[in-house]
Amino acid sequence: MSQCRVVIHGAAGRMGRRLVVLGWEDPQVRITGAVEAPGHPRLGEDAGVVAGVGPIGVPLAAELPPECDVVIDFSVPEVTRQIVQTCAQRGTAVVVATTGLNQQDQALLQQAAQRIPVLWSPNMSLAVNLTMKLAQVAAQALKDHPQGVDVEIIERHHRFKEDAPSGTALKFGQLIARIMGQQQHRHGRHGRPGARPADEIGYHAVRVGDNPGEHTIIFGLLGETIELVVKATSRDCYARGALAAACFLQGKPAGLYGMEHVLGLGGD
């Protein structure tokens, strides 16, 4: 297959800059565009210079270029809505790596997926998506445990992260609840909430320093505990996953895809 022509949306952001660097180094990828918001102070500059890798011949622009197979979006939800609609109108595949999408945003992705290939994942990491599969295996094995199983999810991220809990933590909870049947999703505890309900998943968000992301999934039994822990040591794992997702989408039919498809793990 020929090189995948990729446009990076949000190219001057933290993740966007790493996508530029790693995409430039990837022989399967050809960066044909780097997009930022109109009025961004660095519009017109070479995206490679902005990313710190040196000139790559792709200027930072406010609009999508015509030559493009896949757009990778690492931005914010309100901007993601616009880029997904634009991609649907153009017939261009899109990888949505933006976090904090609400139900309305996700419905928009479903709608766009009727016209174009859309890959959305709250986390692009290989290790995280493998751990999601392990969490599902554990949930299936423990769902009928006679003494009951308590599920808690702890996530840690950098101080700049705006949404909490993380989209990844919520995804873990959704996958587990789909199997084990928990109806309550509690976000933190304080005061005197009383004994823990059996049909609850608890979420706890920690924001510290420059932590790129950690998730701990706890299955608590009487007398023993299982913990699944996955940690990122740099943001490059998310960028590499997004680039792999873009290459995966090249030539795919319209539909909604996830990282489980990229990794050959099957659907949810």
Secondary structure as a PSIPRED ss2 file (coil, helix, strand):
# PSIPRED VFORMAT (PSIPRED V4.0)

   1 M C   1.000  0.000  0.000
   2 S C   1.000  0.000  0.000
   3 Q C   1.000  0.000  0.000
   4 C E   0.000  0.000  1.000
   5 R E   0.000  0.000  1.000
   6 V E   0.000  0.000  1.000
   7 V E   0.000  0.000  1.000
   8 I E   0.000  0.000  1.000
   9 H E   0.000  0.000  1.000
  10 G C   1.000  0.000  0.000
  11 A C   1.000  0.000  0.000
  12 A C   1.000  0.000  0.000
  13 G C   1.000  0.000  0.000
  14 R H   0.000  1.000  0.000
  15 M H   0.000  1.000  0.000
  16 G H   0.000  1.000  0.000
  17 R H   0.000  1.000  0.000
  18 R H   0.000  1.000  0.000
  19 L H   0.000  1.000  0.000
  20 V H   0.000  1.000  0.000
  21 V H   0.000  1.000  0.000
  22 L H   0.000  1.000  0.000
  23 G H   0.000  1.000  0.000
  24 W H   0.000  1.000  0.000
  25 E H   0.000  1.000  0.000
  26 D C   1.000  0.000  0.000
  27 P C   1.000  0.000  0.000
  28 Q C   1.000  0.000  0.000
  29 V E   0.000  0.000  1.000
  30 R E   0.000  0.000  1.000
  31 I E   0.000  0.000  1.000
  32 T E   0.000  0.000  1.000
  33 G E   0.000  0.000  1.000
  34 A E   0.000  0.000  1.000
  35 V E   0.000  0.000  1.000
  36 E C   1.000  0.000  0.000
  37 A C   1.000  0.000  0.000
  38 P C   1.000  0.000  0.000
  39 G C   1.000  0.000  0.000
  40 H C   1.000  0.000  0.000
  41 P C   1.000  0.000  0.000
  42 R C   1.000  0.000  0.000
  43 L C   1.000  0.000  0.000
  44 G C   1.000  0.000  0.000
  45 E C   1.000  0.000  0.000
  46 D E   0.000  0.000  1.000
  47 A H   0.000  1.000  0.000
  48 G H   0.000  1.000  0.000
  49 V H   0.000  1.000  0.000
  50 V H   0.000  1.000  0.000
  51 A H   0.000  1.000  0.000
  52 G C   1.000  0.000  0.000
  53 V C   1.000  0.000  0.000
  54 G C   1.000  0.000  0.000
  55 P C   1.000  0.000  0.000
  56 I C   1.000  0.000  0.000
  57 G C   1.000  0.000  0.000
  58 V C   1.000  0.000  0.000
  59 P E   0.000  0.000  1.000
  60 L E   0.000  0.000  1.000
  61 A E   0.000  0.000  1.000
  62 A C   1.000  0.000  0.000
  63 E C   1.000  0.000  0.000
  64 L C   1.000  0.000  0.000
  65 P C   1.000  0.000  0.000
  66 P C   1.000  0.000  0.000
  67 E C   1.000  0.000  0.000
  68 C C   1.000  0.000  0.000
  69 D C   1.000  0.000  0.000
  70 V E   0.000  0.000  1.000
  71 V E   0.000  0.000  1.000
  72 I E   0.000  0.000  1.000
  73 D E   0.000  0.000  1.000
  74 F C   1.000  0.000  0.000
  75 S C   1.000  0.000  0.000
  76 V C   1.000  0.000  0.000
  77 P H   0.000  1.000  0.000
  78 E H   0.000  1.000  0.000
  79 V H   0.000  1.000  0.000
  80 T H   0.000  1.000  0.000
  81 R H   0.000  1.000  0.000
  82 Q H   0.000  1.000  0.000
  83 I H   0.000  1.000  0.000
  84 V H   0.000  1.000  0.000
  85 Q H   0.000  1.000  0.000
  86 T H   0.000  1.000  0.000
  87 C H   0.000  1.000  0.000
  88 A H   0.000  1.000  0.000
  89 Q H   0.000  1.000  0.000
  90 R H   0.000  1.000  0.000
  91 G C   1.000  0.000  0.000
  92 T C   1.000  0.000  0.000
  93 A E   0.000  0.000  1.000
  94 V E   0.000  0.000  1.000
  95 V E   0.000  0.000  1.000
  96 V E   0.000  0.000  1.000
  97 A C   1.000  0.000  0.000
  98 T C   1.000  0.000  0.000
  99 T C   1.000  0.000  0.000
 100 G C   1.000  0.000  0.000
 101 L C   1.000  0.000  0.000
 102 N C   1.000  0.000  0.000
 103 Q H   0.000  1.000  0.000
 104 Q H   0.000  1.000  0.000
 105 D H   0.000  1.000  0.000
 106 Q H   0.000  1.000  0.000
 107 A H   0.000  1.000  0.000
 108 L H   0.000  1.000  0.000
 109 L H   0.000  1.000  0.000
 110 Q H   0.000  1.000  0.000
 111 Q H   0.000  1.000  0.000
 112 A H   0.000  1.000  0.000
 113 A C   1.000  0.000  0.000
 114 Q C   1.000  0.000  0.000
 115 R C   1.000  0.000  0.000
 116 I C   1.000  0.000  0.000
 117 P E   0.000  0.000  1.000
 118 V E   0.000  0.000  1.000
 119 L E   0.000  0.000  1.000
 120 W E   0.000  0.000  1.000
 121 S C   1.000  0.000  0.000
 122 P C   1.000  0.000  0.000
 123 N C   1.000  0.000  0.000
 124 M C   1.000  0.000  0.000
 125 S C   1.000  0.000  0.000
 126 L H   0.000  1.000  0.000
 127 A H   0.000  1.000  0.000
 128 V H   0.000  1.000  0.000
 129 N H   0.000  1.000  0.000
 130 L H   0.000  1.000  0.000
 131 T H   0.000  1.000  0.000
 132 M H   0.000  1.000  0.000
 133 K H   0.000  1.000  0.000
 134 L H   0.000  1.000  0.000
 135 A H   0.000  1.000  0.000
 136 Q H   0.000  1.000  0.000
 137 V H   0.000  1.000  0.000
 138 A H   0.000  1.000  0.000
 139 A H   0.000  1.000  0.000
 140 Q H   0.000  1.000  0.000
 141 A H   0.000  1.000  0.000
 142 L H   0.000  1.000  0.000
 143 K C   1.000  0.000  0.000
 144 D C   1.000  0.000  0.000
 145 H C   1.000  0.000  0.000
 146 P C   1.000  0.000  0.000
 147 Q C   1.000  0.000  0.000
 148 G C   1.000  0.000  0.000
 149 V C   1.000  0.000  0.000
 150 D E   0.000  0.000  1.000
 151 V E   0.000  0.000  1.000
 152 E E   0.000  0.000  1.000
 153 I E   0.000  0.000  1.000
 154 I E   0.000  0.000  1.000
 155 E E   0.000  0.000  1.000
 156 R E   0.000  0.000  1.000
 157 H E   0.000  0.000  1.000
 158 H C   1.000  0.000  0.000
 159 R C   1.000  0.000  0.000
 160 F C   1.000  0.000  0.000
 161 K C   1.000  0.000  0.000
 162 E C   1.000  0.000  0.000
 163 D C   1.000  0.000  0.000
 164 A C   1.000  0.000  0.000
 165 P C   1.000  0.000  0.000
 166 S C   1.000  0.000  0.000
 167 G H   0.000  1.000  0.000
 168 T H   0.000  1.000  0.000
 169 A H   0.000  1.000  0.000
 170 L H   0.000  1.000  0.000
 171 K H   0.000  1.000  0.000
 172 F H   0.000  1.000  0.000
 173 G H   0.000  1.000  0.000
 174 Q H   0.000  1.000  0.000
 175 L H   0.000  1.000  0.000
 176 I H   0.000  1.000  0.000
 177 A H   0.000  1.000  0.000
 178 R H   0.000  1.000  0.000
 179 I H   0.000  1.000  0.000
 180 M H   0.000  1.000  0.000
 181 G C   1.000  0.000  0.000
 182 Q C   1.000  0.000  0.000
 183 Q C   1.000  0.000  0.000
 184 Q E   0.000  0.000  1.000
 185 H E   0.000  0.000  1.000
 186 R E   0.000  0.000  1.000
 187 H E   0.000  0.000  1.000
 188 G C   1.000  0.000  0.000
 189 R C   1.000  0.000  0.000
 190 H C   1.000  0.000  0.000
 191 G C   1.000  0.000  0.000
 192 R C   1.000  0.000  0.000
 193 P C   1.000  0.000  0.000
 194 G C   1.000  0.000  0.000
 195 A C   1.000  0.000  0.000
 196 R C   1.000  0.000  0.000
 197 P C   1.000  0.000  0.000
 198 A C   1.000  0.000  0.000
 199 D C   1.000  0.000  0.000
 200 E E   0.000  0.000  1.000
 201 I E   0.000  0.000  1.000
 202 G E   0.000  0.000  1.000
 203 Y E   0.000  0.000  1.000
 204 H E   0.000  0.000  1.000
 205 A E   0.000  0.000  1.000
 206 V E   0.000  0.000  1.000
 207 R E   0.000  0.000  1.000
 208 V C   1.000  0.000  0.000
 209 G C   1.000  0.000  0.000
 210 D C   1.000  0.000  0.000
 211 N C   1.000  0.000  0.000
 212 P C   1.000  0.000  0.000
 213 G C   1.000  0.000  0.000
 214 E E   0.000  0.000  1.000
 215 H E   0.000  0.000  1.000
 216 T E   0.000  0.000  1.000
 217 I E   0.000  0.000  1.000
 218 I E   0.000  0.000  1.000
 219 F E   0.000  0.000  1.000
 220 G E   0.000  0.000  1.000
 221 L E   0.000  0.000  1.000
 222 L C   1.000  0.000  0.000
 223 G C   1.000  0.000  0.000
 224 E E   0.000  0.000  1.000
 225 T E   0.000  0.000  1.000
 226 I E   0.000  0.000  1.000
 227 E E   0.000  0.000  1.000
 228 L E   0.000  0.000  1.000
 229 V E   0.000  0.000  1.000
 230 V E   0.000  0.000  1.000
 231 K E   0.000  0.000  1.000
 232 A C   1.000  0.000  0.000
 233 T C   1.000  0.000  0.000
 234 S C   1.000  0.000  0.000
 235 R C   1.000  0.000  0.000
 236 D H   0.000  1.000  0.000
 237 C H   0.000  1.000  0.000
 238 Y H   0.000  1.000  0.000
 239 A H   0.000  1.000  0.000
 240 R H   0.000  1.000  0.000
 241 G H   0.000  1.000  0.000
 242 A H   0.000  1.000  0.000
 243 L H   0.000  1.000  0.000
 244 A H   0.000  1.000  0.000
 245 A H   0.000  1.000  0.000
 246 A H   0.000  1.000  0.000
 247 C H   0.000  1.000  0.000
 248 F H   0.000  1.000  0.000
 249 L H   0.000  1.000  0.000
 250 Q C   1.000  0.000  0.000
 251 G C   1.000  0.000  0.000
 252 K C   1.000  0.000  0.000
 253 P C   1.000  0.000  0.000
 254 A C   1.000  0.000  0.000
 255 G E   0.000  0.000  1.000
 256 L E   0.000  0.000  1.000
 257 Y E   0.000  0.000  1.000
 258 G C   1.000  0.000  0.000
 259 M H   0.000  1.000  0.000
 260 E H   0.000  1.000  0.000
 261 H H   0.000  1.000  0.000
 262 V H   0.000  1.000  0.000
 263 L C   1.000  0.000  0.000
 264 G C   1.000  0.000  0.000
 265 L C   1.000  0.000  0.000
 266 G C   1.000  0.000  0.000
 267 G C   1.000  0.000  0.000
 268 D C   1.000  0.000  0.000
